[in-house]
Amino acid sequence: MKNKAKQATEYIREQSRIKPTIGIILGTGLGRLAKNIRAAVSILYDNIPNFPSATVEFHKGRLLIGTLKGKRVVAMQGRFHYYEGYSAKEITLPVLVMKMLGVKTLIVSNVSGGLNPDFSPGALMLIKDHINLIPDNPLRGPNEPRLGPRFPDLFNCYDSKLIKLTERIAREQKIMLHKGVYVAVPGPNLETNAEYRFLRTIGADAVGMSTVPEVLMARYLKLKVLGLSVITDMGIADSVKPASLVKIIKAAASAEPLLTQIVSNVVTRL
């Protein structure tokens, strides 16, 4: 994996001399932030050696390198998922590439189904912790000691200082920001009524099909992590309604300006 990441990193460096210190992963329907990145070099994933291809319809499949609020950033417009057929190592290769490019802080965003009855579609949730139900781990297999420890500690997995900073920014901007636990499931199907009840029972506030593998790799590589989730639909047991992809994308779009506002302000203060 290290050699594959090195090849990808060398190619990216040939396209841009910018050395980013902040990495951003944008999930489904959350690509607007990319428009605020200046002097960006846009690279298709398909052109980057060893990068997977983005197969999800609403993911652009581009890597952007430039500046956001004066800070050097690299942003993924679209990510990779376990349900697409990729292994956890393939999913998280870009995170290792970001590390090799110079990234020290990773901001991950996603859309998710709300399990907490206090939430509603279009709400924003700051991820304070996660539960991993994806049956794969990017750290499985032989360890590479130069990259990270065999048994990485997930204490302070979602950086407490970044969480406090983001909460402060949300208050200043008068943006409602919930805080909760994100649970990652394999997908691609949505959950049954019984599964929604189970996920809520084990302590989850929102459910999605991404993010956790990337966070595991980031913490293994000693990157600080901030996680944000847009609640696009609700999975409250015994009151579940048929899912609508149109409504999910619409909810993501409605929250996107606020998410962009928060992330931009966080980047400014890093």
N, C-alpha and C positions, 0 to 999 in steps of 0.2 A: 504493500500500500504506500509506503514511504517513497519508493521509486516512481510510482505512478503520479503521486502528488508533486514530486520534484519536476517531472516532465511537464505537468500542467502549469506549475509555477513559472518555469522558464519561458514557456510560450506566452503567458500573460505578461511577464516582464518585458517581453519583446514588443508588446502592443502598447504599454504604458510605463512611464518612468515614475509615476506616482506610487509612493509607498504607504498604503493605507494602514491606519492604526485602529479603525473601527469597521467591523463587519456587520452587515444587515441582511437578514433573510426575510423576504416578503412572501406571504402566503397568498392563497386564492383571493382574488378581488382586491388586493392591497398594493397595487403597483403604482399608485399615484405619487408616492414619496420619491420614486425614481425621477420624476419630472423636476424635482428640486435639486438634483445632483448636477453640479456645474462642471464644465470642461470634461464631461464624461466620455470615456472610451467604452463603446458597447461591443461586447464579444459574444457571439452565439455559442451556447454550450456545445453545439455540434462541432464547432471549430477548435475546441480546447481538447488537447490530448487526454484520453482516459476519462473524460467527463461523461456521465450518463446523458441521455436525451430526455427532455421534459415531455411527457406524453399527456399531461392533464391539459384539457382545452383552455382553461383560464390562466395558464402559466406561460409567460412570454418566453422563458428559456434563454435569458440573456444575463451576462455578468457585466455590471457597470462599475467603472473605476473613475473617481473624480473627487470633488469636494462638496460637502454639505455644511452650510453655516461656517465655512472656513476650515473645517476639519477634513482630513483625508479619509475617504471611505471606499469600501468595496461592497456592492450590493447585489444580491441574487434576486432577479425578477423571476420567481418561480423556483420550486424546490423539487426534490425527489421523494417518493413514498415507497413504503414496503409493499403496498397493494399493487404498485405498478410492476412488481416482480423483481425489484432490486433488493440486494442484501443490505444489511445495516452498514456495512463497510462502504458499499457503493454510494449509499445515501449521504454518508458523512465525509466522503472524499473532499468536497469543497471546503469543509471546515478546516481540514488539515492544510489545504492549499492557502486558505486565508491566514492561518498561523504562519506559514512559510513566507507569505507576502509581508508580514509584519503586524498583523492584527493582534490587539491585546484585549479588546472588548467586543463581544458578540451580542447584537440585538436581534432576537427572533420574534417573529409575529406569525399568527395563524388565525384561522376562523374555526369556531367550535360550536358544539351544541350545548346549550345551558342546562345544567342539572339542578342548580340552585334556584329555588322558586322566587328569590329576590331579584333575579336577573330578568332581562327581556331582550328580544331581538334588537340588535344595534348597540347593545351595551359593550363597554370595554372592561376587560378583566386583566389585572396585573397578576402574572403567575408567581405565586409565592413558593410553590412546590409542585412535584409531579408524582404520578403513579405510572409505571411502565407495564403495559400488558401486551406489547409487541413481542412476539416470540423470537427475537433476535437481538443481538447487542453488537455494536461496532467494535467493541474491545475484545470480543471472543476470539480465541486463537492465540498463536504465539505473540508474546509481548515484545515491543521494541523499546527498551529502557531509555533510549535517548529521547524518545517522544514523551513518555509518561510512565507512571508506576503500574505495576501489575494489578494492584488493588486500589484504584483511586477512591479517595474519600469524597462523598457528596455533601459534606457539611457546607453550609452556605452556598448550595448549588446555584440558586438564583441570588445574586449578590445583594446582601442586605443594604449596602450603601446606595446601590443603584435603585433599589426599591424605594428607599426613603426619598431619594432625589426625585424620582418619577412621581411619587405621591405629592411632594411639595409643588412640583410643576403643575400637576393636575389641579391642585387647590388654587394656585395663582391664576390659572387660566379658566377657572370655574368649570372644569370638566369632571363629570361624574366618572369615577374610576373604582370599580370593584376590585377585590383581591381574593384569589382563591387557588384551589388545587386543580391542575390539569391532568387528565388521564388520557394516555395514548393507547389506541386500539389498532388492530391490523387493518380493518376496512377490507374492501371498499363499501360493503353494505353498512347502512345505518343500523341502529340497535333495536332490539325488540323491547317491548314494555318491561319484561322481566329483567332484561339487561340494564335498562335505564335505572330500575330500582336497585339492582345490585351495585352499579357504579356509584350511585348516590350513597348507598349504605357503607361502602368502603372509604368514603371521604372525599369523593370528587365533586367539584363544582362545575366543571366543564369537560366535555369529551371531544377528542379529535383524532386525526390519523397521522400526525406528524410531530415534529419539534423535539421530542424526547431523545431520539437517536443523535440528533445534532448537538443537543445539550450535553449528552454523555461524552461525546467526543471533545466538545469544547472544554469541559471541566477536566478531562484527562490531559488536555494540552495546556491547562492552567489559564484558560481565558476566562475573564469575568463575563457573566451572562445576565442579560435582562430579557424577560419574556413578557409578551403582551398578546392577548387573545381577543378577537372580536366575536361576540356571541351572535350567531346568525339565526338560530332557531332554538326551540325549547324541547327538552326531552324529560318532561316531568311525568313520572310513572302514573298510569291510570288516566292521564289527560292528554296523551300523545295524539297528534293529528298527522295526517299524511304529509310527508316532506315535499317541499317545492323548491327545486333548484333555482328557479327564477326569484323566489322570495329570499333565498339564502344569499344570492349574489346581490340583490337589492339591499339587504340588511348590511352586508359588508361594505357596499358603496356608500351607504348613509353614514357609517362610522369612520370611513376612511379619512375624511378631512381632520377629524379629531385625533385619530391615531397619528397622522402625519404631523399635526401640531405638537403632540407630545414628544414624538421621537426627535423631531427637529430641535426642540428645546433641550432635550436630554443631550443630544450630540453637542450642542453649543456649550454645555457646561462640563463636558468630559475633559 
